[in-house]
Amino acid sequence: MKGSQATYALDFEKPLLELEQKLAELKRHAATGTAPGDMGSLDGEIRRLERRCGKLQEQIFNDLSRWQVVQLSRHPNRPYMLDYVQRLFTDWIELHGDRSFGDDQALIGGLARLDGQPVMLIGQQKGRSTKENILRSFGMPRPEGYRKALRLMKLAERFDRPVIAFIDTPGAYPGIDAEERGQAEAIAVCLEEMAALQVPVISVVIGEGGSGGALAIGVCNRLLMLQYSWYSVISPESCAAILYRDASKGERAAEALKLTARDAFELGIVEQLVEEAPGGAHRDPDLTAQNLGVALRRHLRELRAMDAEGVVNDRYAKFRKLGPVTGPEQRASRPPPADS
């Protein structure tokens, strides 16, 4: 575990963190020779603690509830879009503004290269500090953010650059100023225009994938999700506030929504789950980025082999197969739910 990542722990992580801190202290004593007693017995204790840490980490993260996955996706030390840009891409040049109202810092984009291949990157970006989170609206874009994203995607189409979109938002910004400037229309136009883009589009859910704020840059040829991310029509707390009249029942809503990456993969929504570092992306961003890079290269290679018409048809086929359309007669023939 990286030392700088040990400053914050979720409740279910704390037993592991305490054990790792004890292990780090023993290793420090061993390195400086300040530990009392036999150094051989100290080495044995270190090995024993390392085995305990590995076993405890496996026990915790192999049996996470859906609510715990949601919490992990929001971990303040989790890598954000720019962290992956720094680790995977070169020649990054950020482009600004929607050419209509302004520049939304919650949704950023620009030109870059992946292994020398030019690509267009777009995605939500959260902040680390309170000041930066306010600047970036906690990763919740306004209409100008989505219009900027659409401008950059059309630019990518003009110059035949694949689009890679990083999804990490609890939802589009819900403020009255966003509604006044046409939030719903901006998202709807993104959906319509992305469906017909003649260049490959790969979207990656790296944390939260909430509501239309996420789907607006999720009409893609390939949807990837990091292991401990979620993707849903609504956040668990908002769902609980509507269904149960109590936002604090988010844990119950998360189970009902089946919103984790594993759920989405099993439902056929996601093409690939990308394995995170053991214990989550925040514990080793470099390894997680490496795994994501392998997945991106594979899918880009497959998509670049298609012509423009093939790319559009591939995207159409992806969404046509997501779920069956049933008429009233099929719904009427279904057995009632067990608890009705």
C-alpha positions in Angstrom: 0.0 0.0 0.0 1.3 3.5 -0.9 2.2 5.5 2.2 0.3 8.6 1.0 -2.9 6.6 0.6 -3.1 5.5 4.3 -4.6 8.8 5.5 -8.2 7.7 5.0 -10.0 4.4 5.3 -13.5 3.2 4.9 -15.1 1.4 7.9 -14.6 -2.0 6.3 -10.9 -1.2 5.4 -9.9 -0.2 8.9 -9.0 -3.7 10.3 -6.7 -4.1 7.3 -5.2 -0.6 7.6 -4.4 -1.2 11.3 -2.7 -4.5 10.5 -0.7 -2.8 7.7 0.4 0.0 10.0 1.7 -2.5 12.5 3.5 -4.3 9.7 5.1 -1.1 8.5 6.3 -0.3 12.0 7.9 -3.7 12.4 9.7 -3.3 9.0 10.9 0.2 10.1 12.4 -1.3 13.3 14.0 -4.1 11.3 15.5 -1.6 8.8 17.0 0.6 11.5 18.0 -2.2 13.9 16.1 -0.5 16.8 13.9 -3.4 17.7 14.6 -5.2 21.0 15.2 -8.9 21.0 16.3 -11.3 18.3 16.2 -10.0 14.7 15.4 -13.5 13.5 12.2 -13.7 15.4 11.3 -10.2 14.1 11.7 -11.4 10.6 9.4 -14.3 11.3 6.8 -11.9 12.8 7.0 -9.8 9.7 6.4 -12.7 7.4 3.5 -13.8 9.6 1.9 -10.4 9.5 2.4 -10.2 5.7 0.4 -13.5 5.3 -2.3 -12.2 7.7 -2.6 -9.0 5.7 -2.9 -10.9 2.4 -5.5 -13.2 3.8 -7.5 -10.4 5.4 -7.5 -8.3 2.3 -8.8 -11.2 0.3 -11.5 -11.9 2.8 -12.7 -8.2 2.8 -12.6 -7.5 -0.9 -13.9 -10.8 -2.2 -17.1 -10.3 -0.3 -18.1 -6.7 -0.7 -21.7 -5.7 -0.6 -23.1 -3.4 -3.4 -23.2 -0.5 -0.9 -19.5 -1.1 0.0 -18.6 -1.0 -3.7 -20.4 2.4 -4.0 -18.4 3.6 -1.0 -15.2 2.4 -2.6 -16.0 4.1 -5.9 -16.2 7.4 -3.9 -12.9 6.9 -1.9 -11.2 10.3 -1.8 -7.9 8.8 -2.7 -9.3 7.0 -5.8 -7.6 8.0 -9.1 -9.5 10.4 -11.2 -9.5 11.0 -15.0 -6.3 13.2 -15.0 -4.5 10.6 -12.9 -5.1 8.0 -15.7 -4.2 10.6 -18.4 -0.9 11.2 -16.7 -0.1 7.5 -16.5 -1.3 6.2 -19.8 -1.1 9.0 -22.4 1.4 11.4 -23.8 1.2 14.8 -25.5 -1.9 15.8 -23.5 -3.4 19.1 -24.6 -6.6 20.2 -22.8 -9.1 22.1 -24.9 -11.6 24.5 -23.4 -15.0 26.0 -23.8 -18.3 25.1 -25.6 -18.1 28.1 -27.9 -21.5 29.2 -26.6 -21.5 30.0 -22.8 -18.3 29.1 -21.0 -15.8 26.4 -19.9 -17.1 23.8 -17.5 -14.2 22.4 -15.3 -16.4 19.4 -14.2 -16.1 17.9 -17.7 -12.7 18.2 -19.4 -11.3 17.0 -22.7 -8.4 17.3 -25.1 -6.0 15.8 -27.5 -3.5 13.1 -26.5 -1.6 10.0 -27.8 -1.8 6.4 -26.7 1.4 4.6 -27.8 1.8 7.3 -30.4 -1.8 6.9 -31.7 -3.7 10.2 -31.6 -6.9 10.0 -29.6 -9.5 12.5 -28.1 -10.1 12.2 -24.4 -13.1 13.5 -22.5 -14.5 12.8 -19.1 -15.6 14.1 -15.7 -13.0 15.3 -13.2 -13.5 15.6 -9.5 -11.4 17.6 -7.1 -9.2 16.6 -4.2 -9.6 19.7 -2.0 -12.8 21.6 -1.1 -11.7 24.5 -3.3 -11.1 22.2 -6.3 -14.3 20.3 -5.8 -16.3 23.6 -5.8 -14.4 24.6 -9.0 -15.3 21.2 -10.6 -18.8 21.0 -9.1 -17.9 17.6 -7.5 -17.7 16.1 -11.0 -21.2 17.1 -11.9 -21.2 18.9 -15.3 -23.5 21.7 -16.4 -24.9 22.0 -20.0 -21.7 23.8 -21.2 -19.7 20.8 -20.1 -21.7 18.4 -22.3 -21.7 20.9 -25.2 -17.9 21.1 -24.9 -17.7 17.3 -24.9 -19.9 17.2 -28.1 -17.7 19.8 -29.7 -14.6 17.8 -29.0 -16.2 14.5 -30.2 -17.2 16.2 -33.5 -13.7 17.5 -33.8 -12.3 14.0 -33.3 -14.7 12.7 -36.0 -13.4 15.4 -38.4 -9.8 14.3 -37.9 -10.5 10.5 -37.5 -9.4 10.3 -33.9 -10.9 7.6 -31.6 -12.7 9.0 -28.5 -12.0 7.7 -25.0 -14.5 8.9 -22.4 -13.9 8.6 -18.7 -17.1 8.4 -16.7 -16.9 9.4 -13.0 -20.0 11.4 -11.8 -22.8 11.1 -9.4 -25.0 12.8 -12.0 -25.4 16.0 -14.0 -25.4 19.2 -12.0 -29.0 19.7 -10.7 -28.9 23.5 -10.0 -31.4 26.0 -11.4 -28.7 27.7 -13.5 -28.0 24.4 -15.3 -31.8 23.9 -16.0 -32.0 27.4 -17.3 -29.3 26.8 -19.8 -30.9 23.5 -21.0 -29.3 20.6 -19.1 -31.7 18.0 -20.4 -31.4 19.2 -24.0 -27.6 19.2 -23.9 -27.6 15.6 -22.6 -30.1 14.5 -25.2 -28.1 16.0 -28.1 -25.0 14.2 -26.8 -26.9 10.9 -26.9 -28.2 11.5 -30.4 -24.9 12.7 -31.9 -22.7 10.1 -30.2 -24.9 7.3 -31.6 -23.9 8.4 -35.1 -20.2 9.3 -34.6 -18.1 7.7 -37.3 -15.1 7.1 -35.1 -14.6 4.4 -32.4 -15.8 5.4 -28.9 -14.7 3.6 -25.8 -16.2 4.7 -22.5 -14.7 3.7 -19.1 -16.5 4.0 -15.8 -13.6 4.7 -13.4 -15.7 5.5 -10.3 -19.3 6.6 -10.2 -21.6 6.3 -13.2 -24.8 8.2 -12.2 -27.8 8.9 -14.3 -27.9 10.9 -17.5 -24.8 12.7 -16.4 -22.9 9.5 -17.1 -24.9 8.2 -20.0 -24.3 11.5 -21.9 -20.8 10.3 -22.7 -21.6 6.6 -22.5 -23.1 5.9 -26.0 -20.1 3.9 -27.1 -18.8 0.9 -29.0 -17.2 -0.6 -26.0 -18.1 0.1 -22.3 -15.5 -0.9 -19.8 -15.8 -0.7 -16.0 -13.3 -0.8 -13.3 -13.8 -3.5 -10.8 -15.1 -1.3 -7.9 -17.2 1.1 -9.9 -21.0 1.5 -10.4 -23.3 2.5 -13.2 -27.0 3.2 -12.7 -30.0 5.3 -13.8 -29.9 7.0 -10.4 -27.7 7.2 -7.3 -28.6 4.9 -4.4 -29.4 7.9 -2.1 -31.7 9.6 -4.7 -33.4 6.3 -5.4 -34.0 5.8 -1.6 -35.3 9.3 -1.3 -37.9 8.6 -4.0 -38.9 5.0 -3.3 -38.5 4.8 0.5 -38.9 8.5 1.3 -35.6 8.3 3.1 -32.2 9.1 1.5 -30.4 7.3 4.4 -31.6 4.0 3.0 -29.1 4.1 0.2 -27.7 0.7 1.2 -31.1 -0.9 0.6 -31.5 0.9 -2.7 -28.0 -0.1 -3.9 -29.0 -3.8 -3.4 -32.2 -3.3 -5.4 -30.6 -1.4 -8.2 -27.9 -4.0 -8.9 -25.5 -1.3 -10.0 -22.0 -2.7 -9.6 -19.6 -3.4 -12.4 -20.2 -7.2 -11.8 -23.9 -6.7 -12.1 -23.6 -4.7 -15.3 -21.2 -7.3 -16.8 -23.6 -10.2 -16.0 -26.5 -8.2 -17.5 -24.6 -7.8 -20.8 -24.2 -4.0 -20.5 -20.4 -4.0 -20.1 -17.9 -5.5 -22.5 -15.1 -5.9 -20.0 -14.4 -5.6 -16.3 -11.0 -4.1 -15.6 -9.3 -5.6 -12.6 -8.2 -3.0 -10.0 -5.1 -3.3 -7.8 -5.7 -5.6 -4.8 -7.9 -3.6 -2.3 -9.0 -1.0 -4.8 -7.5 1.5 -7.3 -6.5 3.9 -4.5 -4.1 1.4 -3.1 -2.0 1.2 -6.3 -3.1 3.6 -9.0 -0.1 2.6 -11.2 -1.1 -1.1 -11.4 -4.8 -0.2 -12.0 -3.8 2.2 -14.8 -1.6 -0.5 -16.3 -4.5 -3.0 -16.3 -6.7 -0.3 -17.9 -4.1 0.4 -20.6 -4.0 -3.2 -21.6 -7.8 -3.2 -22.1 -7.9 0.1 -24.0 -5.2 -1.1 -26.4 -7.0 -4.3 -27.2 -10.4 -2.7 -27.9 -8.9 0.2 -29.9 -7.0 -2.3 -32.0 -10.3 -4.2 -32.8 -12.3 -1.0 -33.5 -9.7 0.6 -35.7 -9.9 -2.4 -38.0 -13.5 -1.3 -38.9 -14.5 1.3 -41.4 -16.7 4.3 -40.5 -19.9 2.4 -41.4 -18.8 -0.6 -39.5 -18.1 1.5 -36.4 -21.6 3.0 -36.4 -23.3 -0.4 -37.1 -21.2 -2.0 -34.2 -22.5 0.7 -31.8 -26.1 0.2 -33.0 -25.8 -3.5 -32.5 -24.4 -3.0 -28.9 -27.4 -1.1 -27.8 -30.0 -3.2 -29.6 -29.0 -6.3 -27.7 -29.1 -4.7 -24.2 -32.6 -5.8 -23.4 -35.7 -7.3 -25.0 -38.7 -5.2 -25.9 -41.9 -6.8 -24.7 -45.5 -5.9 -25.5 -48.5 -6.0 -23.1 -49.2 -9.6 -23.9 -45.8 -10.8 -22.9 -45.8 -8.8 -19.7 -49.3 -10.1 -18.8 -48.1 -13.7 -19.2 -45.3 -13.3 -16.7 -45.8 -14.8 -13.2 -46.4 -12.2 -10.5 -43.5 -11.4 -8.1 -43.1 -13.7 -5.2 -43.9 -11.0 -2.6 -47.0 -9.7 -4.4 
